[in-house]
């Protein structure tokens, strides 16, 4: 499971679809509807929020909007909450780690998406997040 801090605009079609599925799974985890993934590190930052499901819903809504911009149909009715206007901090080190990780994935599976990403030095993050100084997040498995 990878819930990217990066804006979903950088993902290729395969990555965007996987993000949608995995984040819907995360929604089930936070609802207590599945035994697996309950302690997954990608969920730590959502679990720390006052309303984890609202934070995850805000995340999902942006993924759904990005899919719509690309002409895909991701069913917004599957998002169980309205969302939140709150922000979650993410460190610059985490953003750079994810950028390098995504480049490696795209290098193998979508050369055009990889080429577009090679020129990005300071990527846009998902609007749920606000970038703060710091290294790679403690919850990240490096």
The first five atom37 places (N, CA, C, CB, O) and aatype in JSON, in Angstrom:
{
  "aatype": [20, 20, 20, 20, 20, 20, 20, 20, 20, 20, 20, 20, 20, 20, 20, 20, 20, 20, 20, 20, 20, 20, 20, 20, 20, 20, 20, 20, 20, 20, 20, 20, 20, 20, 20, 20, 20, 20, 20, 20, 20, 20, 20, 20, 20, 20, 20, 20, 20, 20, 20, 20, 20, 20, 20, 20, 20, 20, 20, 20, 20, 20, 20, 20, 20, 20, 20, 20, 20, 20, 20, 20, 20, 20, 20, 20, 20, 20, 20, 20, 20, 20, 20, 20, 20, 20, 20, 20, 20, 20, 20, 20, 20, 20, 20, 20, 20, 20, 20, 20, 20, 20, 20, 20, 20, 20, 20, 20, 20, 20, 20, 20, 20, 20, 20, 20, 20, 20, 20, 20, 20, 20, 20, 20, 20, 20, 20, 20, 20, 20, 20, 20, 20, 20, 20, 20, 20, 20, 20, 20, 20, 20],
  "atom_mask": [
    [1, 1, 1, 1, 1],
    [1, 1, 1, 1, 1],
    [1, 1, 1, 1, 1],
    [1, 1, 1, 1, 1],
    [1, 1, 1, 1, 1],
    [1, 1, 1, 1, 1],
    [1, 1, 1, 1, 1],
    [1, 1, 1, 1, 1],
    [1, 1, 1, 1, 1],
    [1, 1, 1, 1, 1],
    [1, 1, 1, 1, 1],
    [1, 1, 1, 1, 1],
    [1, 1, 1, 1, 1],
    [1, 1, 1, 1, 1],
    [1, 1, 1, 1, 1],
    [1, 1, 1, 1, 1],
    [1, 1, 1, 1, 1],
    [1, 1, 1, 1, 1],
    [1, 1, 1, 1, 1],
    [1, 1, 1, 1, 1],
    [1, 1, 1, 1, 1],
    [1, 1, 1, 1, 1],
    [1, 1, 1, 1, 1],
    [1, 1, 1, 1, 1],
    [1, 1, 1, 1, 1],
    [1, 1, 1, 1, 1],
    [1, 1, 1, 1, 1],
    [1, 1, 1, 1, 1],
    [1, 1, 1, 1, 1],
    [1, 1, 1, 1, 1],
    [1, 1, 1, 1, 1],
    [1, 1, 1, 1, 1],
    [1, 1, 1, 1, 1],
    [1, 1, 1, 1, 1],
    [1, 1, 1, 1, 1],
    [1, 1, 1, 1, 1],
    [1, 1, 1, 1, 1],
    [1, 1, 1, 1, 1],
    [1, 1, 1, 1, 1],
    [1, 1, 1, 1, 1],
    [1, 1, 1, 1, 1],
    [1, 1, 1, 1, 1],
    [1, 1, 1, 1, 1],
    [1, 1, 1, 1, 1],
    [1, 1, 1, 1, 1],
    [1, 1, 1, 1, 1],
    [1, 1, 1, 1, 1],
    [1, 1, 1, 1, 1],
    [1, 1, 1, 1, 1],
    [1, 1, 1, 1, 1],
    [1, 1, 1, 1, 1],
    [1, 1, 1, 1, 1],
    [1, 1, 1, 1, 1],
    [1, 1, 1, 1, 1],
    [1, 1, 1, 1, 1],
    [1, 1, 1, 1, 1],
    [1, 1, 1, 1, 1],
    [1, 1, 1, 1, 1],
    [1, 1, 1, 1, 1],
    [1, 1, 1, 1, 1],
    [1, 1, 1, 1, 1],
    [1, 1, 1, 1, 1],
    [1, 1, 1, 1, 1],
    [1, 1, 1, 1, 1],
    [1, 1, 1, 1, 1],
    [1, 1, 1, 1, 1],
    [1, 1, 1, 1, 1],
    [1, 1, 1, 1, 1],
    [1, 1, 1, 1, 1],
    [1, 1, 1, 1, 1],
    [1, 1, 1, 1, 1],
    [1, 1, 1, 1, 1],
    [1, 1, 1, 1, 1],
    [1, 1, 1, 1, 1],
    [1, 1, 1, 1, 1],
    [1, 1, 1, 1, 1],
    [1, 1, 1, 1, 1],
    [1, 1, 1, 1, 1],
    [1, 1, 1, 1, 1],
    [1, 1, 1, 1, 1],
    [1, 1, 1, 1, 1],
    [1, 1, 1, 1, 1],
    [1, 1, 1, 1, 1],
    [1, 1, 1, 1, 1],
    [1, 1, 1, 1, 1],
    [1, 1, 1, 1, 1],
    [1, 1, 1, 1, 1],
    [1, 1, 1, 1, 1],
    [1, 1, 1, 1, 1],
    [1, 1, 1, 1, 1],
    [1, 1, 1, 1, 1],
    [1, 1, 1, 1, 1],
    [1, 1, 1, 1, 1],
    [1, 1, 1, 1, 1],
    [1, 1, 1, 1, 1],
    [1, 1, 1, 1, 1],
    [1, 1, 1, 1, 1],
    [1, 1, 1, 1, 1],
    [1, 1, 1, 1, 1],
    [1, 1, 1, 1, 1],
    [1, 1, 1, 1, 1],
    [1, 1, 1, 1, 1],
    [1, 1, 1, 1, 1],
    [1, 1, 1, 1, 1],
    [1, 1, 1, 1, 1],
    [1, 1, 1, 1, 1],
    [1, 1, 1, 1, 1],
    [1, 1, 1, 1, 1],
    [1, 1, 1, 1, 1],
    [1, 1, 1, 1, 1],
    [1, 1, 1, 1, 1],
    [1, 1, 1, 1, 1],
    [1, 1, 1, 1, 1],
    [1, 1, 1, 1, 1],
    [1, 1, 1, 1, 1],
    [1, 1, 1, 1, 1],
    [1, 1, 1, 1, 1],
    [1, 1, 1, 1, 1],
    [1, 1, 1, 1, 1],
    [1, 1, 1, 1, 1],
    [1, 1, 1, 1, 1],
    [1, 1, 1, 1, 1],
    [1, 1, 1, 1, 1],
    [1, 1, 1, 1, 1],
    [1, 1, 1, 1, 1],
    [1, 1, 1, 1, 1],
    [1, 1, 1, 1, 1],
    [1, 1, 1, 1, 1],
    [1, 1, 1, 1, 1],
    [1, 1, 1, 1, 1],
    [1, 1, 1, 1, 1],
    [1, 1, 1, 1, 1],
    [1, 1, 1, 1, 1],
    [1, 1, 1, 1, 1],
    [1, 1, 1, 1, 1],
    [1, 1, 1, 1, 1],
    [1, 1, 1, 1, 1],
    [1, 1, 1, 1, 1],
    [1, 1, 1, 1, 1],
    [1, 1, 1, 1, 1],
    [1, 1, 1, 1, 1],
    [1, 1, 1, 1, 1]
  ],
  "atom_positions": [
    [[0.86, -1.17, 0.0], [0.0, 0.0, 0.0], [0.9, 1.23, 0.0], [-0.98, 0.0, 1.23], [1.81, 1.35, 0.82]],
    [[0.64, 2.15, -0.93], [1.38, 3.4, -0.98], [0.35, 4.52, -1.13], [2.43, 3.42, -2.15], [-0.34, 4.61, -2.15]],
    [[0.26, 5.36, -0.13], [-0.59, 6.55, -0.19], [0.36, 7.72, -0.35], [-1.53, 6.69, 1.09], [0.92, 8.23, 0.63]],
    [[0.53, 8.14, -1.59], [1.52, 9.14, -1.95], [1.25, 10.5, -1.32], [1.58, 9.28, -3.43], [0.1, 10.94, -1.23]],
    [[2.3, 11.16, -0.9], [2.22, 12.57, -0.5], [2.23, 13.45, -1.74], [3.4, 12.95, 0.45], [1.69, 14.55, -1.74]],
    [[2.84, 12.95, -2.79], [2.9, 13.67, -4.06], [1.5, 13.84, -4.63], [3.81, 12.93, -5.07], [0.61, 13.03, -4.37]],
    [[1.31, 14.89, -5.4], [0.01, 15.08, -6.06], [-0.2, 13.93, -7.05], [-0.05, 16.46, -6.79], [0.75, 13.51, -7.71]],
    [[-1.41, 13.42, -7.16], [-1.66, 12.3, -8.07], [-1.45, 12.62, -9.54], [-3.06, 11.82, -7.88], [-1.44, 11.71, -10.37]],
    [[-1.26, 13.89, -9.88], [-0.99, 14.26, -11.27], [0.27, 13.61, -11.81], [-0.88, 15.77, -11.39], [0.41, 13.44, -13.02]],
    [[1.19, 13.25, -10.93], [2.46, 12.67, -11.36], [2.37, 11.17, -11.66], [3.5, 12.9, -10.31], [3.27, 10.61, -12.28]],
    [[1.3, 10.53, -11.23], [1.18, 9.09, -11.42], [0.75, 8.76, -12.84], [0.17, 8.52, -10.42], [0.01, 9.5, -13.47]],
    [[1.23, 7.64, -13.33], [0.74, 7.13, -14.6], [-0.63, 6.49, -14.36], [1.75, 6.1, -15.22], [-1.08, 6.42, -13.22]],
    [[-1.27, 6.04, -15.41], [-2.61, 5.46, -15.28], [-2.63, 4.28, -14.32], [-3.12, 5.01, -16.65], [-3.54, 4.16, -13.49]],
    [[-1.65, 3.42, -14.43], [-1.57, 2.25, -13.55], [-1.41, 2.69, -12.09], [-0.4, 1.34, -13.96], [-2.05, 2.13, -11.2]],
    [[-0.57, 3.67, -11.86], [-0.34, 4.16, -10.51], [-1.55, 4.85, -9.92], [0.83, 5.1, -10.5], [-1.85, 4.7, -8.73]],
    [[-2.27, 5.6, -10.75], [-3.46, 6.29, -10.28], [-4.55, 5.29, -9.9], [-3.98, 7.26, -11.35], [-5.23, 5.45, -8.89]],
    [[-4.71, 4.27, -10.72], [-5.7, 3.23, -10.43], [-5.34, 2.47, -9.16], [-5.82, 2.25, -11.62], [-6.2, 2.19, -8.33]],
    [[-4.07, 2.15, -9.01], [-3.62, 1.45, -7.8], [-3.83, 2.32, -6.57], [-2.14, 1.05, -7.92], [-4.24, 1.83, -5.52]],
    [[-3.55, 3.62, -6.69], [-3.74, 4.53, -5.57], [-5.2, 4.56, -5.14], [-3.26, 5.94, -5.93], [-5.5, 4.54, -3.95]],
    [[-6.1, 4.62, -6.09], [-7.54, 4.62, -5.79], [-7.93, 3.36, -5.03], [-8.37, 4.74, -7.1], [-8.57, 3.44, -3.99]],
    [[-7.53, 2.2, -5.55], [-7.87, 0.92, -4.91], [-7.27, 0.82, -3.51], [-7.38, -0.27, -5.77], [-7.94, 0.42, -2.56]],
    [[-6.01, 1.19, -3.39], [-5.33, 1.06, -2.11], [-5.88, 2.03, -1.07], [-3.83, 1.29, -2.29], [-5.95, 1.7, 0.11]],
    [[-6.28, 3.22, -1.5], [-6.81, 4.18, -0.55], [-8.23, 3.8, -0.15], [-6.79, 5.59, -1.15], [-8.65, 4.06, 0.98]],
    [[-8.98, 3.18, -1.06], [-10.29, 2.64, -0.67], [-10.11, 1.51, 0.35], [-11.07, 2.12, -1.91], [-10.9, 1.38, 1.29]],
    [[-9.08, 0.7, 0.17], [-8.77, -0.34, 1.15], [-8.41, 0.31, 2.49], [-7.6, -1.24, 0.65], [-8.84, -0.17, 3.54]],
    [[-7.64, 1.38, 2.46], [-7.29, 2.1, 3.69], [-8.54, 2.61, 4.4], [-6.33, 3.27, 3.39], [-8.61, 2.6, 5.63]],
    [[-9.52, 3.05, 3.63], [-10.8, 3.5, 4.2], [-11.47, 2.35, 4.97], [-11.74, 4.03, 3.08], [-12.0, 2.55, 6.06]],
    [[-11.45, 1.17, 4.38], [-12.02, -0.01, 5.07], [-11.24, -0.33, 6.34], [-12.02, -1.23, 4.12], [-11.82, -0.68, 7.37]],
    [[-9.93, -0.2, 6.26], [-9.09, -0.46, 7.44], [-9.46, 0.5, 8.56], [-7.58, -0.32, 7.09], [-9.65, 0.08, 9.7]],
    [[-9.57, 1.78, 8.24], [-9.9, 2.78, 9.27], [-11.31, 2.6, 9.82], [-9.75, 4.18, 8.7], [-11.61, 3.03, 10.94]],
    [[-12.18, 1.97, 9.04], [-13.54, 1.67, 9.52], [-13.58, 0.4, 10.35], [-14.49, 1.54, 8.34], [-14.6, 0.09, 10.96]],
    [[-12.48, -0.33, 10.39], [-12.43, -1.59, 11.11], [-13.09, -2.72, 10.37], [-13.08, -1.43, 12.44], [-13.51, -3.7, 10.99]],
    [[-13.18, -2.62, 9.06], [-13.86, -3.63, 8.25], [-12.94, -4.69, 7.66], [-14.59, -2.97, 7.14], [-13.38, -5.53, 6.88]],
    [[-11.68, -4.65, 8.03], [-10.75, -5.65, 7.53], [-9.71, -5.94, 8.6], [-10.09, -5.18, 6.22], [-9.35, -5.07, 9.4]],
    [[-9.22, -7.17, 8.61], [-8.2, -7.54, 9.58], [-6.8, -7.17, 9.11], [-8.27, -9.03, 9.87], [-5.92, -6.88, 9.91]],
    [[-6.61, -7.17, 7.79], [-5.29, -6.86, 7.25], [-4.99, -5.38, 7.25], [-5.18, -7.39, 5.85], [-5.9, -4.55, 7.31]],
    [[-3.72, -5.05, 7.18], [-3.23, -3.68, 7.01], [-3.53, -2.74, 8.18], [-3.81, -3.11, 5.78], [-3.29, -1.54, 8.06]],
    [[-4.04, -3.26, 9.29], [-4.41, -2.38, 10.41], [-3.24, -1.56, 10.93], [-4.99, -3.2, 11.53], [-3.43, -0.43, 11.39]],
    [[-2.05, -2.12, 10.87], [-0.87, -1.42, 11.38], [0.07, -0.97, 10.26], [-0.11, -2.32, 12.34], [1.27, -0.81, 10.47]],
    [[-0.49, -0.78, 9.09], [0.33, -0.38, 7.95], [0.91, 1.02, 8.16], [-0.49, -0.43, 6.64], [0.18, 1.93, 8.54]],
    [[2.21, 1.2, 7.93], [2.84, 2.49, 8.2], [2.25, 3.65, 7.4], [4.3, 2.39, 7.92], [2.28, 4.79, 7.86]],
    [[1.73, 3.39, 6.22], [1.15, 4.45, 5.41], [-0.08, 5.07, 6.06], [0.79, 3.92, 4.03], [-0.49, 6.18, 5.7]],
    [[-0.68, 4.37, 7.01], [-1.88, 4.88, 7.67], [-1.6, 5.7, 8.92], [-2.77, 3.73, 8.02], [-2.5, 6.33, 9.46]],
    [[-0.36, 5.69, 9.38], [-0.01, 6.37, 10.63], [-0.46, 7.82, 10.61], [1.49, 6.29, 10.88], [-1.13, 8.28, 11.55]],
    [[-0.11, 8.55, 9.58], [-0.43, 9.99, 9.56], [-1.92, 10.26, 9.52], [0.23, 10.65, 8.38], [-2.36, 11.32, 9.97]],
    [[-2.71, 9.33, 8.99], [-4.17, 9.51, 9.0], [-4.74, 9.17, 10.37], [-4.82, 8.62, 7.92], [-5.63, 9.86, 10.87]],
    [[-4.21, 8.13, 10.98], [-4.68, 7.74, 12.31], [-4.42, 8.82, 13.36], [-4.02, 6.44, 12.73], [-5.13, 8.88, 14.37]],
    [[-3.44, 9.64, 13.13], [-3.09, 10.7, 14.09], [-4.03, 11.92, 14.01], [-1.66, 11.16, 13.87], [-3.95, 12.82, 14.84]],
    [[-4.89, 11.94, 13.01], [-5.8, 13.07, 12.83], [-7.01, 12.94, 13.75], [-6.26, 13.17, 11.37], [-7.37, 11.85, 14.17]],
    [[-7.62, 14.08, 14.06], [-8.82, 14.09, 14.92], [-9.91, 13.22, 14.32], [-9.33, 15.53, 15.12], [-10.62, 12.52, 15.05]],
    [[-10.06, 13.26, 13.0], [-11.04, 12.43, 12.3], [-10.34, 11.74, 11.13], [-12.26, 13.3, 11.79], [-10.33, 12.27, 10.01]],
    [[-9.75, 10.57, 11.39], [-8.98, 9.89, 10.34], [-9.76, 9.62, 9.06], [-8.46, 8.59, 10.88], [-9.22, 9.75, 7.96]],
    [[-11.03, 9.24, 9.19], [-11.82, 8.95, 7.99], [-12.09, 10.21, 7.18], [-13.15, 8.3, 8.38], [-12.13, 10.14, 5.95]],
    [[-12.28, 11.34, 7.81], [-12.48, 12.59, 7.09], [-11.19, 12.99, 6.36], [-12.93, 13.71, 8.05], [-11.24, 13.47, 5.23]],
    [[-10.05, 12.8, 7.0], [-8.77, 13.11, 6.36], [-8.56, 12.21, 5.14], [-7.6, 12.95, 7.36], [-8.15, 12.68, 4.08]],
    [[-8.86, 10.93, 5.29], [-8.7, 10.01, 4.17], [-9.7, 10.33, 3.06], [-8.88, 8.56, 4.64], [-9.38, 10.19, 1.88]],
    [[-10.89, 10.75, 3.43], [-11.89, 11.14, 2.43], [-11.4, 12.34, 1.62], [-13.24, 11.47, 3.1], [-11.57, 12.38, 0.4]],
    [[-10.79, 13.31, 2.29], [-10.24, 14.47, 1.58], [-9.19, 14.01, 0.59], [-9.64, 15.49, 2.58], [-9.1, 14.54, -0.52]],
    [[-8.39, 13.03, 0.99], [-7.38, 12.48, 0.11], [-8.04, 11.82, -1.11], [-6.5, 11.46, 0.87], [-7.66, 12.08, -2.26]],
    [[-9.02, 10.98, -0.85], [-9.72, 10.27, -1.92], [-10.41, 11.21, -2.9], [-10.73, 9.31, -1.33], [-10.41, 10.97, -4.11]],
    [[-10.99, 12.27, -2.4], [-11.69, 13.21, -3.28], [-10.74, 13.8, -4.32], [-12.35, 14.33, -2.46], [-11.11, 13.97, -5.48]],
    [[-9.53, 14.12, -3.91], [-8.56, 14.67, -4.87], [-8.12, 13.62, -5.88], [-7.33, 15.24, -4.14], [-7.92, 13.93, -7.05]],
    [[-7.96, 12.38, -5.44], [-7.61, 11.3, -6.37], [-8.73, 11.12, -7.4], [-7.35, 9.97, -5.6], [-8.48, 10.94, -8.59]],
    [[-9.96, 11.18, -6.93], [-11.11, 11.04, -7.82], [-11.16, 12.2, -8.82], [-12.42, 10.98, -7.01], [-11.46, 12.0, -9.99]],
    [[-10.87, 13.42, -8.36], [-10.85, 14.58, -9.27], [-9.75, 14.45, -10.33], [-10.63, 15.89, -8.46], [-9.97, 14.78, -11.49]],
    [[-8.6, 13.95, -9.92], [-7.51, 13.75, -10.89], [-7.92, 12.71, -11.92], [-6.2, 13.32, -10.17], [-7.65, 12.87, -13.11]],
    [[-8.56, 11.65, -11.49], [-9.02, 10.62, -12.43], [-10.02, 11.23, -13.41], [-9.67, 9.43, -11.66], [-9.96, 10.96, -14.61]],
    [[-10.92, 12.03, -12.9], [-11.92, 12.68, -13.74], [-11.26, 13.61, -14.77], [-12.92, 13.47, -12.88], [-11.67, 13.65, -15.93]],
    [[-10.24, 14.35, -14.34], [-9.51, 15.23, -15.27], [-8.92, 14.44, -16.43], [-8.39, 15.99, -14.53], [-8.78, 14.95, -17.54]],
    [[-8.57, 13.18, -16.15], [-7.96, 12.33, -17.18], [-8.98, 11.52, -17.97], [-6.96, 11.4, -16.53], [-8.62, 10.77, -18.88]],
    [[-10.24, 11.67, -17.64], [-11.27, 10.94, -18.37], [-11.61, 9.58, -17.81], [-10.86, 10.79, -19.77], [-12.32, 8.81, -18.45]],
    [[-11.11, 9.25, -16.62], [-11.45, 7.99, -15.96], [-12.7, 8.19, -15.12], [-10.28, 7.49, -15.08], [-13.06, 9.31, -14.77]],
    [[-13.35, 7.09, -14.8], [-14.51, 7.17, -13.91], [-14.2, 6.39, -12.64], [-15.8, 6.62, -14.59], [-14.27, 5.16, -12.62]],
    [[-13.86, 7.12, -11.58], [-13.7, 6.53, -10.25], [-14.93, 6.97, -9.48], [-12.35, 6.99, -9.54], [-15.18, 8.16, -9.33]],
    [[-15.7, 6.02, -9.01], [-17.0, 6.28, -8.39], [-16.86, 7.02, -7.05], [-17.74, 4.97, -8.18], [-16.49, 6.43, -6.04]],
    [[-17.17, 8.32, -7.07], [-17.06, 9.15, -5.86], [-17.99, 8.68, -4.75], [-17.36, 10.61, -6.19], [-17.77, 8.99, -3.58]],
    [[-19.04, 7.93, -5.1], [-19.96, 7.42, -4.08], [-19.28, 6.42, -3.14], [-21.17, 6.76, -4.76], [-19.8, 6.13, -2.06]],
    [[-18.14, 5.91, -3.53], [-17.41, 4.97, -2.67], [-16.66, 5.69, -1.54], [-16.42, 4.16, -3.51], [-16.19, 5.05, -0.6]],
    [[-16.56, 7.01, -1.64], [-15.93, 7.79, -0.58], [-17.0, 8.07, 0.47], [-15.3, 9.14, -1.13], [-18.01, 8.7, 0.18]],
    [[-16.77, 7.6, 1.68], [-17.83, 7.56, 2.68], [-18.0, 8.84, 3.49], [-17.56, 6.45, 3.61], [-18.95, 8.96, 4.26]],
    [[-17.1, 9.79, 3.33], [-17.19, 11.03, 4.11], [-16.98, 12.23, 3.2], [-16.15, 11.03, 5.24], [-16.48, 12.12, 2.08]],
    [[-17.38, 13.37, 3.71], [-17.25, 14.62, 2.96], [-15.78, 15.04, 2.83], [-18.06, 15.72, 3.65], [-15.37, 15.55, 1.78]],
    [[-15.02, 14.84, 3.86], [-13.63, 15.27, 3.86], [-13.39, 16.3, 4.94], [-13.23, 15.84, 2.51], [-14.23, 16.49, 5.82]],
    [[-12.26, 16.96, 4.87], [-11.88, 17.96, 5.85], [-11.07, 19.05, 5.17], [-11.08, 17.33, 7.0], [-10.46, 18.82, 4.12]],
    [[-11.06, 20.22, 5.75], [-10.22, 21.3, 5.25], [-8.87, 21.31, 5.96], [-10.92, 22.65, 5.43], [-7.98, 22.09, 5.62]],
    [[-8.72, 20.44, 6.94], [-7.47, 20.38, 7.7], [-6.31, 19.95, 6.82], [-7.6, 19.43, 8.87], [-6.5, 19.43, 5.72]],
    [[-5.12, 20.17, 7.32], [-3.89, 19.79, 6.62], [-3.07, 18.83, 7.47], [-3.05, 21.04, 6.26], [-3.14, 18.86, 8.7]],
    [[-2.32, 17.99, 6.8], [-1.4, 17.07, 7.46], [0.0, 17.47, 7.01], [-1.73, 15.57, 7.1], [0.24, 17.66, 5.82]],
    [[0.9, 17.6, 7.95], [2.27, 17.96, 7.56], [2.99, 16.74, 6.99], [3.04, 18.53, 8.78], [2.78, 15.6, 7.4]],
    [[3.85, 17.03, 6.04], [4.73, 16.02, 5.45], [6.09, 16.68, 5.29], [4.17, 15.48, 4.07], [6.18, 17.84, 4.88]],
    [[7.12, 15.96, 5.6], [8.46, 16.53, 5.56], [9.0, 16.6, 4.13], [9.41, 15.73, 6.44], [8.65, 15.8, 3.27]],
    [[9.86, 17.58, 3.92], [10.52, 17.72, 2.62], [11.29, 16.45, 2.27], [11.47, 18.94, 2.62], [11.3, 16.02, 1.12]],
    [[11.93, 15.85, 3.27], [12.66, 14.6, 3.04], [11.76, 13.49, 2.56], [13.37, 14.17, 4.3], [12.15, 12.69, 1.71]],
    [[10.54, 13.42, 3.1], [9.58, 12.41, 2.67], [9.16, 12.66, 1.23], [8.34, 12.41, 3.59], [9.07, 11.72, 0.43]],
    [[8.92, 13.91, 0.9], [8.52, 14.25, -0.47], [9.62, 13.86, -1.46], [8.21, 15.77, -0.57], [9.34, 13.3, -2.51]],
    [[10.86, 14.17, -1.11], [11.97, 13.83, -2.0], [12.16, 12.31, -2.1], [13.27, 14.49, -1.51], [12.48, 11.79, -3.17]],
    [[11.96, 11.61, -0.99], [12.04, 10.15, -1.0], [10.97, 9.57, -1.95], [11.86, 9.58, 0.43], [11.26, 8.69, -2.75]],
    [[9.76, 10.07, -1.84], [8.67, 9.58, -2.7], [8.92, 9.93, -4.16], [7.33, 10.16, -2.24], [8.62, 9.13, -5.04]],
    [[9.46, 11.1, -4.42], [9.77, 11.5, -5.79], [10.77, 10.52, -6.41], [10.31, 12.94, -5.83], [10.59, 10.08, -7.54]],
    [[11.81, 10.2, -5.68], [12.81, 9.24, -6.17], [12.19, 7.86, -6.36], [14.0, 9.15, -5.19], [12.48, 7.18, -7.34]],
    [[11.34, 7.46, -5.43], [10.67, 6.15, -5.51], [9.76, 6.09, -6.74], [9.85, 5.88, -4.22], [9.75, 5.09, -7.45]],
    [[9.01, 7.15, -6.97], [8.11, 7.17, -8.13], [8.9, 7.18, -9.43], [7.18, 8.39, -8.07], [8.53, 6.51, -10.39]],
    [[9.98, 7.92, -9.47], [10.81, 7.93, -10.68], [11.29, 6.52, -11.02], [12.02, 8.85, -10.5], [11.27, 6.12, -12.19]],
    [[11.71, 5.78, -10.0], [12.17, 4.41, -10.24], [11.05, 3.53, -10.8], [12.72, 3.79, -8.94], [11.27, 2.75, -11.73]],
    [[9.86, 3.66, -10.24], [8.72, 2.88, -10.73], [8.4, 3.23, -12.18], [7.49, 3.13, -9.84], [8.2, 2.35, -13.02]],
    [[8.36, 4.54, -12.47], [7.99, 4.99, -13.81], [9.06, 4.69, -14.84], [7.7, 6.47, -13.79], [8.75, 4.47, -16.01]],
    [[10.3, 4.67, -14.43], [11.41, 4.36, -15.34], [11.19, 2.99, -15.98], [12.77, 4.38, -14.58], [11.52, 2.78, -17.15]],
    [[10.63, 2.07, -15.21], [10.39, 0.72, -15.7], [9.06, 0.57, -16.44], [10.42, -0.25, -14.55], [8.98, -0.19, -17.4]],
    [[8.03, 1.29, -16.02], [6.7, 0.97, -16.55], [6.09, 2.03, -17.47], [5.78, 0.73, -15.43], [5.18, 1.7, -18.24]],
    [[6.55, 3.29, -17.41], [5.96, 4.33, -18.26], [7.02, 5.38, -18.55], [4.71, 4.98, -17.58], [7.18, 6.35, -17.81]],
    [[7.74, 5.16, -19.63], [8.89, 6.02, -19.95], [8.5, 7.49, -20.15], [9.57, 5.51, -21.21], [9.24, 8.38, -19.74]],
    [[7.34, 7.75, -20.76], [6.9, 9.13, -20.99], [6.63, 9.84, -19.66], [5.64, 9.16, -21.88], [7.02, 10.99, -19.47]],
    [[5.96, 9.15, -18.74], [5.69, 9.73, -17.42], [7.0, 9.94, -16.67], [4.73, 8.81, -16.59], [7.16, 10.94, -15.96]],
    [[7.91, 9.03, -16.82], [9.23, 9.16, -16.19], [9.95, 10.4, -16.73], [10.08, 7.89, -16.45], [10.5, 11.19, -15.96]],
    [[9.94, 10.57, -18.04], [10.62, 11.72, -18.65], [10.03, 13.04, -18.15], [10.52, 11.64, -20.18], [10.77, 13.99, -17.91]],
    [[8.71, 13.1, -18.0], [8.08, 14.31, -17.49], [8.52, 14.61, -16.06], [6.56, 14.19, -17.55], [8.64, 15.77, -15.66]],
    [[8.77, 13.55, -15.3], [9.12, 13.7, -13.89], [10.6, 13.99, -13.66], [8.74, 12.45, -13.15], [10.98, 14.46, -12.59]],
    [[11.43, 13.73, -14.66], [12.87, 13.95, -14.47], [13.21, 15.42, -14.25], [13.65, 13.42, -15.67], [14.24, 15.73, -13.65]],
    [[12.37, 16.32, -14.74], [12.65, 17.75, -14.62], [12.03, 18.38, -13.38], [12.16, 18.47, -15.85], [12.24, 19.57, -13.11]],
    [[11.29, 17.6, -12.63], [10.63, 18.11, -11.43], [11.59, 18.03, -10.25], [9.32, 17.32, -11.13], [12.06, 16.95, -9.89]],
    [[11.88, 19.18, -9.65], [12.76, 19.2, -8.48], [11.98, 19.38, -7.19], [13.79, 20.32, -8.62], [12.29, 18.75, -6.18]],
    [[10.98, 20.24, -7.22], [10.13, 20.49, -6.05], [8.7, 20.16, -6.45], [10.25, 21.99, -5.55], [7.96, 21.03, -6.91]],
    [[8.31, 18.91, -6.27], [6.99, 18.5, -6.74], [5.85, 19.1, -5.91], [6.89, 17.0, -6.72], [6.01, 19.42, -4.73]],
    [[4.72, 19.23, -6.56], [3.5, 19.62, -5.88], [3.05, 18.43, -5.04], [2.38, 20.07, -6.9], [3.16, 17.29, -5.49]],
    [[2.57, 18.69, -3.85], [2.06, 17.61, -3.01], [0.54, 17.59, -3.09], [2.53, 17.77, -1.53], [-0.09, 18.56, -3.52]],
    [[-0.03, 16.49, -2.69], [-1.48, 16.37, -2.59], [-1.97, 17.53, -1.72], [-1.92, 14.97, -1.99], [-1.32, 17.86, -0.73]],
    [[-3.1, 18.16, -2.07], [-3.56, 19.34, -1.33], [-3.89, 19.09, 0.14], [-4.75, 19.89, -1.99], [-4.06, 20.05, 0.9]],
    [[-3.99, 17.85, 0.56], [-4.22, 17.55, 1.98], [-2.98, 17.85, 2.81], [-4.64, 16.08, 2.15], [-3.06, 18.08, 4.01]],
    [[-1.82, 17.86, 2.14], [-0.55, 17.97, 2.85], [0.05, 19.36, 2.75], [0.43, 16.95, 2.33], [-0.18, 20.1, 1.8]],
    [[0.83, 19.67, 3.77], [1.63, 20.9, 3.78], [3.06, 20.48, 4.11], [1.08, 21.97, 4.83], [3.3, 19.72, 5.05]],
    [[4.0, 20.97, 3.31], [5.39, 20.56, 3.44], [6.08, 21.35, 4.55], [6.14, 20.74, 2.1], [5.98, 22.58, 4.62]],
    [[6.78, 20.61, 5.4], [7.58, 21.19, 6.48], [9.0, 20.65, 6.35], [6.97, 20.85, 7.9], [9.23, 19.66, 5.65]],
    [[9.93, 21.29, 7.0], [11.31, 20.82, 6.92], [11.45, 19.5, 7.69], [12.3, 21.88, 7.48], [10.69, 19.22, 8.62]],
    [[12.42, 18.72, 7.29], [12.7, 17.46, 7.96], [13.09, 16.38, 6.99], [11.49, 17.01, 8.76], [12.98, 16.53, 5.77]],
    [[13.57, 15.29, 7.55], [14.0, 14.15, 6.76], [12.84, 13.25, 6.4], [15.06, 13.36, 7.5], [11.68, 13.66, 6.45]],
    [[13.17, 12.03, 6.03], [12.14, 11.04, 5.71], [11.34, 10.76, 6.98], [12.78, 9.73, 5.14], [11.9, 10.66, 8.07]],
    [[10.03, 10.63, 6.83], [9.15, 10.4, 7.97], [9.52, 9.1, 8.7], [7.68, 10.34, 7.51], [9.98, 8.14, 8.08]],
    [[9.31, 9.09, 10.01], [9.64, 7.92, 10.82], [8.84, 6.69, 10.41], [9.4, 8.21, 12.27], [9.33, 5.56, 10.55]],
    [[7.62, 6.88, 9.92], [6.77, 5.73, 9.56], [7.16, 5.12, 8.23], [5.32, 6.16, 9.52], [6.73, 4.0, 7.93]],
    [[7.95, 5.81, 7.43], [8.34, 5.3, 6.11], [9.29, 4.12, 6.24], [8.99, 6.41, 5.26], [10.24, 4.15, 7.02]],
    [[9.02, 3.09, 5.47], [9.92, 1.92, 5.43], [10.94, 2.15, 4.34], [9.12, 0.59, 5.17], [10.64, 2.04, 3.15]],
    [[12.17, 2.47, 4.76], [13.23, 2.77, 3.79], [14.08, 1.55, 3.57], [14.11, 3.95, 4.27], [15.03, 1.59, 2.79]]
  ]
}
